[in-house]
Amino acid sequence: MVQPIQNVVIVGGGTAGWLTAGVIAARHQGRMKSGFSVTLIESPDIKIIGVGEGTWPTLRTTLEKMGVSETDLFRHCDAAFKQGARFARWTTGAPDDGYYHPLMLPQGFHQVNLVPHWLEKDAGRSFCDAVTPQGVLCDDGLAPKTIATPEYQAVANYAYHLDAGKFAPFLQKHCTEKLGVRHVLADVQTVNQSENGDIKSLSLKQGGEVAGDLFVDCTGFAALLLGKALGVAFKDCSDVLFCDTAMAVQVPYETPTDPMASHTISTAHSAGWTWDIGLPTRRGVGYVYSSRHISDEAAADELMAYIGPQGKGLSPRKIPIRSGYRETFWKNNCVAVGLAAGFLEPLESSAIVLVELSAKLISEQMPANREVMDIVAKRFNDVTHYRWGRIIDFLKLHYVLTRRPEKFWQDNTDPASVPDRLESLLQLWKYQPPWFFDEFDRLEEVFPAASYQYVLYGMGFRSEIDPNDNEFSQSLATQCMHEAMAMTRKMRAQLPKNRDLVDKIHTYGLQPI
Amino acid sequence: MTNIVALNTVTHRDLRVQSAASARYGDAQRFVPVIVSEFGLLVPHYPIFFAKDSETGSFYCGAMLGIDEGENLFLENFDGYRPLNLRRGPFFTAGSDIAIDLDHPRVDTDGQPLFTEAGEPSDYLKNIMGLFRDLRPGLEQTKIFIETLMKMRLVEPIDISLSFDDGTSRQLDGLYTVNQDALKKLADTEIVDFFRRGYLQAIYLMIASLKQIPVLARKKNARLAR
């Protein structure tokens, strides 16, 4: 008998759990009347980790599809705009060393690769400033849209900075009130499996049992279902990414009207880097470092020195982190999403985007019945493995081009620590700048070739180019760079300050159209 | 700048205000906020749209008087209806009182007196006071009208591209109108409710007013040819 997949059970009430619940419930709303259900079991005691206050522009589409109002997101999650990241002192360590990884693609990215043209006429302007307005918008502290721009639409591409502690309850309210997700507050005591290893049901400590057809493990580092019950091993990648500790602190503004950066500021230090994220009511700052290269005390000193006088009296919270991911993400009728699937240092805000992509894949590929589930699971595992691999490559890219002298940084340039694929790409890129056709052809690539371009040429990498080879696309390239300049002028004149717009959204709201 | 003070019989006794339509009196406006009760009077001349206030992003209704910024194509040889918001000139309401912007270009030593010899409001001022009796509640009614239409998803953006004989073209952004497909899908009870509230009439006046776009474009074309 064919057993249809009707009941999805998600365990874990953090960002991953509620986002997954929302994405699946929104996509399958129509089937609810014929018995399809989404249940989320949340432990009443476990505190959510609240990983990631930085997000990716995909979150706009994800939330819009869930039917969330963007105005509500700003009002309830202490959200602000994010237009990318600035990497300070990563290359040489000098005070003026820095580059942007903006969220806008280079102008005309789908028609022409501007890298060789920029390399040919490198007139002292950074790659970012030559091809997109967004670095300048960040320098000026401008918002990526105006109060008259509809919800989720952009003048300049954007994501959010938000308070992860407020985001999960916000999603919970929406999922339970608008999308019909059942919320069970209880602890999972036993995972009941059938002979083939499938999860049949979960026995709850508070009594009762929840049966299901598909189980989503969003239990964080604990990986209660996939890791503990199904025994899927964790694949450590600390041989590539050395950071194993984070020290986080919330920093108040001097005055409530202080300017608020519309990008993440990521600054390199002696044995790692700090994130600095501007929310409307506070900054979130943290030092991600390698405990093999610096002591906690010395790290705390570096963090407090970075924060300066505003850090007086604050005590940072230490969080151990472990970079790596599960060897399999979907086994039997159980799939892991979020920290249960794996963790990587938050250098490029990859945590929430991976949750979104996984949830989207599960909801869109929702197996019709148990018989075809293994086929879907294999696809899911292939794609997700590919994604983790590419993200690790991309994170490592930020380290391998450094010229900083400290041991942590020099160790990072050791070829033995560089994944093979990245190593061969770096070799190729010496003669052929990355573009989206050659290497990055997967559906929904997390980091497109444009991201590699911004990091590579931002860090001083140079590809050898043949000016004669530029001729065939010369006029288009010139036109695109002129367009980027014209857009920069226009947007600078049009866009308000980041904080001013967030304040206005609180007062007036954004229009849905 | 502006210098808005409450109108006072004593201090403003000799004040005069120019009432004629003219660019030098501040009428060179391309887009003017209007209220629902004016729609019937506007529709023979102007297209009526929804647009967003640039400060707050909220919607208002406006009549389009010109194509380019600061252009009013109804200032010469025109004796048709002028929107209340242009006719109110330098006057504002401050609670139930009337206030005046003393720095407004209409405030002059010439023009219409505000008070009679006996210190009573002049016919012109009475006219203005009457205008505000319409305008004040009209703004609130219009706001509720827009909110209702927004809630029912009856508002949609409209793209207008105009090409002129001199070879130039204009792309008009930031304009919204009634979504006629969504309108057709309203339930019978909603239609009856809209009819009783006068919304159905307002909606069809807005739709009809779109026919003024090509008329306006022809006026502009003639202007460009001059």
Interface residues (C-beta under 8 A of the other chain):
Chain A: T146 I147 A148 T149 K504 T507 Y508 G509 L510 Q511 P512 I513
Chain B: K52 D53 S54 E55 T56 G57 S58 F59 M150 V155 E156 P157 G174 Y176
